[in-house]
Amino acid sequence: MLDLTPKEIKERKAITINPSKTCQPVGAMYAALGVHGCMPHSHGSQGCCSYHRTVLARHFKEPAIATTSAFSEGACVFGGGSNIKTAVKNIFDIYDPEIIAVHTTCLSETIGDDLKGFIGDMTIPEGKYVLHANTPSYVGSHITGFSNMVTGFIKGLSKTTGVKNGKMCVIPGFVNPGDMREMKRLLKLMGVDFTMLPDTTGVLDSPMTGKYQMYPKGGTKIQDIIELGDAEKTLAIGSFASEAGASTLEKQFKIPYKTLRMPIGIGSTDDYIMELSKFSKQEVPYEIEEERGQLVDIMVDSHPYYDKKKVALYGDPDTLISLTKFVLELGMIPKYVITGTPGAAFEKEVNALFEEFGVEDCTVKQDSDLFLLHQLIKNEPVDLLMGGTHGKYIARAEDIPLVRVGFPVIDRYVHSLMPVTGYRGAMRLLELMLGALMDRQDRDVKEEDFELVM
């Protein structure tokens, strides 16, 4: 056991051990898969593309299609212009996508490839599109890459006719298809006409039909992205993943936007519903009120099992901010909150939540890793871990129950189809948390205590 307090643990700047993130192209590829008929294209080596596809396929348990410029030694020296021009021609000839979304890798960014110039020199088939986003892996994280690719779609496609279409643009953030479905369900119940960008429902949660479909029915339609320039308002879910795209729409087309926390738990979902009601000018239907009441009822009934329990949270910043608020709403103590994505705004917002709910001696770190989290837990243990699969090694070593939530979850099934957003999602999340805590409690009951109960 380490005899160090959190303040005494030295910052490691030269090395990251077990990062709580992955690289930009993973997020860019995921965003591109959320556009109908889109082929994500990795401008770099075959190994990079293979890794990024593998990460997504292991999390979603679905094929993550993508192509690559297949850099060789020659491309490293002379640039990848020839590679991408040949690749784009072959992709349209062989795979016939409606659009190719190009993202860069470390290699193409380091040698300074001019993607905008390369694309401008291409002969693109009529009615087809090619756009790009710069996503160097040595900057930011997969959340940054997701944000950059969403911005790339807006810059490359969106236009305005000068006449508003009455729609809301919703940028859902880096969430599972199940969460996008739940957000869309609430949008429809609130009578909001919207376009969600990206939308991976019907793509990375598509049903088994017995026949492989390279471009499933889901995804945001290209025409809808083009028409985003006429939207009334943009709703950015999560500042890290979604605000850049919303800001781009504001700058280019003067479309106002509102940034909300991811709708996880009571307060953040309330904010989401109220914003939709304000836009549609409709009252909240009883169906939604009923779901909220059910959640509150479950929280009250199960309160003795989670009250004052200490929890360690790790993962993506937008998810963590809302998860932190939810566990605080429950009366739990978010002892450690760790993200691998850089951004001082994360620490500021989480610390503000600590202050709002009156909790002390809690630690929040951005641009950090799971090695630090393990050190902190060794100094002062927690009752529950919440985050992606890679935290299981801490859970195993310290004998702490783990609730898998966020990205990536590679050793479980069904999770990507089930929401954690909205009141329904909070009920599911609370069920998982209570199950983990109560299983641990049952296991710790002594045999003589069990006999007394019987």
N, C-alpha and C positions, 0 to 999 in steps of 0.2 A: 504493500500500500504506500502511496506517495504522501509525504508529509509537507505538501504544498497547498497553500490557499489559491483560489483562482487568480488573485492579483499577483501572486508570486510565480505563477507559471509563465515562463518566458515565451514571447512571441517568436514563432519560427517564420522567417521570411524567405529563406533560401530553399525550403523544401516543403512539400505538402505530402502528408501521409494519409491515405484512404480519403480522398476528397469527397465532400458531400455535393457533388455536381458532376456533369460530364461536359463535353465540348460543344461549341456553338453549332456546328453542322447538324447535330442530332435534333436540336430545336428547330432549325431551319427546315430540315427534312420533314419533321412532323407537321409544321405549318403548311408546307407545300402539299402534303397528302390530304389536307383538309380542303383542297380546292378540286372541284369535279373535273375529271379528265386531265389532271396535271401529272406530269412526270418530273419528280425531283431529280436534279442533276448535280453530282458532286464534281466540282472542277479541281481535280487533284489525282492522287494515286488510287489504284484499285483497292488497296488495303484500307484506306480511310473510309471509302464508301461501304466496304464490307462490314467494317466495325459499326458504323452508324446504323446501318440496316439491322444488324444483329441486336443492338441495344433496343431498338424499337420493337423488333419482332419478339424478343424475349419478354418484354413488358406487356405488349398487347396480345400476344399469341396469335398474330395475324401476319400475313406477308407484308413487308414494307418495301414496296418497289422503288427502285432508284437506278440511275445510270451514272457512268463515270467517264471523265476525260482520259483516264488510264495513262497518267504521266509515266514516262520512262526517264532514263538519265538525260536523253536529248532534250526533253521538255524542261527539265530542271535548268539546263544551260541556256537554251534558246527561247524559252517561254512556251506557254501552252496554247497559243493562238491557233495553230494548225490543228491541235488535238480537239479543241472545242468546236471548231467549224465543221470538222469531219463528224464529230459525235452528234451534233445537232441534226445534220443531214440524215445520218443513219437512224437516229431516234424517230424522226418524222416518217421515214420510209418504212421502218420495221414495226414500231410500236404505235404510231399514229395518235399521239396525244393531242389534246386541244391546246395545251400550253406546256412549255418547259420552264421550270423554275430553277435557275442555276444558283448554287451557293458555293462559296470558296472554301478552301482548306488552308492549313498553315503554309503548305508549300507554295501554292499559287499566290497567296498574300505576300509571302517573303520575297519571291522573285518579282513581285509587282505587276502581275498581269492586269491589263486594261480591259476588263470585261465589257464595259460600256462600249468601248471602241470595237471590240471583237464582234459583239452582237450587232452593232451598227453596220458592219461590213458583210453580214450574212444575208443570204437570200432565203427569206422565211416564207413558207407557203401561204397563200391567201387564206385569211380566216384563222390563222394560227398565231401564237404569241410566244415570245421568248423574253424573259426578264431575269434580273439577278439581284442578289444581296451579298454584301461582303460580310463573311463570317469567320474571321481568323480564330482558331481554337485557343490561341494563347491570350486572348482577351475575353473577359466575362465568363459566361457559361452557356449551357443549352437554353437557358431563359433568354439570354442576350440574342442568341441566334434565332429563336422563335420571334422575338420582337423585331429583329432586323428583316426577317423574311416577310412578316406581315406588312411592314413599312414598304418593302420592295414591291409587293402586290399593289399597294395603293399608289405608289409613285409610277409604277409601270402601266397600270390599267385605268384607274379612276378618272372620270371626266365629269363635267357639269354641263347641263343644258341651260342653266340659269333659272330653272323652275324646280322648286322643291317637290319631292315625291312623298313626303309625309312619313318616311321610314326612319327607324332608329338603326344605326350601325352598332352592333354589339361585338366587341373584341373580347372573347371569353377567357383569355389567358391560357397558360400551359396546364390544361386539365384533361382528364380522361373523357372519352366519348360519352360515358354515362353521366358525367357532370354537365356536358354540353346539352344532352337530352333534357336533363332536369331544368337547366336554365331556360331552354326553349319552351318547355311545358309551362313554366311560370310566365314567360313572355306572352304565350298564347292565352292563358287564363286571364291575364291582365289586359287583353285586347290590344297589344302592341304589334304594329306592322314593322318587321325588322329584317335585317340581313346580318347573319353571324359570319364573321371572318376571323380565323378559319372555322370549318365545321367538319370534324372527323367522324360524325355520326353517319352510319351507313357506309363507312369506308373501313375503319379499323374496329368496327363491331358488326360487320355485315354477316348475314345469316349463311348457313351452309345450304347451297342449292344443288350441289352435285356437279357444278360446272364452274371452272375458274373464270373470274372476270377481272381483267387487269385494271379496269376503271369501274368500280362499283357505282351504284346509283347515288350514293351520298356525296357530300362535299358542296362547298359554296359555288354556285354557278358563276361563270366568268362575266356574264351580262350583269349579274347583281353587283359584282365588284366594280364594274365600269360605272354603274349607276350610283355608287357610293358618293360621288361628287355632288349629288342632289339630295343627300340625306338631311334630315332636320337636326339630328343630334347624334353624337357618338357616346356610347357607354363603354368605358375602359375598365375591365375587371382585373384589378391588380396593376399597380403602378409599374412594376419591373417588366412584366411581359406585354402589357397592352397600351401603356400611355404614349409611347413613341408613335405608334400608328395613329392614335387619336389626335395627337399633336400635329401630325403630318396632314391629316384631313382638315384641321383647323387652319393651318398655314396656307394650304393650297386652295381651299374652297370656303374658308370662313365658317366652318361647321363647328358649333360649340360642343364641348365634350365635358363629361363628368367622370372622374376616376373614383371607383368604389373598391372597397376591400372584397376579396373573394367571398361570396355568400355562404360561409360556413358558420353554423351556430345560430343563435337567436338574433343578436344585434346586427351582425353583418347581413343576414338574410332580410331582416326588417328594412335595412337601408336600401337593399336591392328592390324589394317590393314597393317601397314608398317612391323610389325614383321612377319605377314603371308606372305607378298610379299617377304620378305628376305628369308624365309624358302622355299617357292615354286619356287622362282626365276621367278615369273610371274608378269606382270604389272597389276595394279588395273583396273578391267573392268569398262566400262562406267556405268553399272548399279549401282555400288557402288558410283562412282563419282556423278551421278545424284542425289542419295539420300542425299549425303553430301551437294550438291548445294541447294536442296530443303530445308534442315534444315537451312542453312545460310540465305536463302531468308525469311523464316518464322521469324527467329531471328531479321532480319533487319526490317521487316514489323511491328512487334509487339513491337519493342524496347521501345516506349514511355510508355507502360503499366507496364513494370517490371523494368525499369532503376532506380537504387538506392533504390529499395525496400529492406527492411530488412527482412531476413528470418531466422527462427530457425530450425535446422536440428537435428534429433535424430534417433538412430537405430544402425545398425551393422557397424563396423569400415571400412571394405572394401567398402561398399556401400556409407558410408558417405564421405570418402575421394574423391571419384569420383563425388558425388553430390555437394560437396563443390566447386570442380573445375568447374563444369558445371554452377552453379549459379554465380560464379565469371566471367566466360566467358560471361555470359549474362549481366554483369554489375550490378548484385544485390550484396547485402552485407550480407554474412553469419554471422549474429550477434552472434548466439550461435550454437555450434556444440557439441552434447553430445552423448557419447556411454556408455553403461553399461559394455562392454567388457574391461577387463584390458589390459594395454600395453602402455608404455611411447612412443613407436614409433608412435602411433596414433597422439598424441599431437604434436610431432615433425614434422610429415608430414603435418598436417593441418596448423600449424603455418608457415611452409615453403610456403604453398600456399598463406596465408595471405600476406606474405612478397613479394612473386612473383608478386601478383596483386595489391600491394600497398594499402591494406585496413588496417585500424587501429581500435582499441577498440573493437575487436571481441574476444569472449571467446570460448575456446575449452577445454573439460574435458573428460578424460577416466575414466572407472570404476565409473561412476556417475549414477544419476537417474533422473526421470522426476520431482520429487519434487524440486530439485535444479533448473531445467530448468524453472519451474513455478515461483520460486523466482526471477530468473533473468529477466523473462518477465514482472513480476510485477514492477520491478525497471525501466526497459526500454522496452516498448512494441515493437513488430515486426509486419510486414504486412502480413506474411505468415508462417504457420507451415508446415513442411514436415517430415513424419515418419509414424510409425505404428498406429494401432487403438487406443492404450491406450493414445495417446496424445489428443484424442477428448475431454477429460475432461478439459484440459488446454484451448483448442480452445473454448469450450462452456463457461467456466468461464470468459475468457478474450475477447470473441467475436472476434476471429481471424480465418480467413479461413484456413482449413486444407486440404492438399493434402496427401492422403494415399499412401505411397510408402515404400517398404521394408518388414520387418517381425516383428511381425505378423499383418496381415490385416484380421480380423475375422468378420467384420460387412459389408463387401462388396463382390460382386461376380465378376467373370471374370478376376480380376486383375492378377492372377497367370498364365493365358494363354497369357497375353499381355506383351510384352517386354518393359523394360526401357533401355536396352542396345542397342548399335549400333546407327546409325543415325536415323533409324526408331523409335527406342525406345525413343530417345531424342525428336523426333517430338511429340510422344504421351505424354511424360512427360511435355513438354512445353505447349501442349494443356490443360492438367489438371491444370497446374500452372496459365496459362492465364485465364482459365475459372473461377478459384477460385478468382483471383484478380479482374477480370472484373465484376463478380457477386457482389462482395463486393462494387465496385465502383458504379454499377448501383443502388444498394440498398441505397447508401448514397446520391444519387442525390436528391436534394430538388424538391418538386413538381413544384415550380415556374420555376426552371431551366429546368425541363422537358417540361413545356409549351413553353418556349422560343425555345427549340430545335424543337418542333413540329411546 
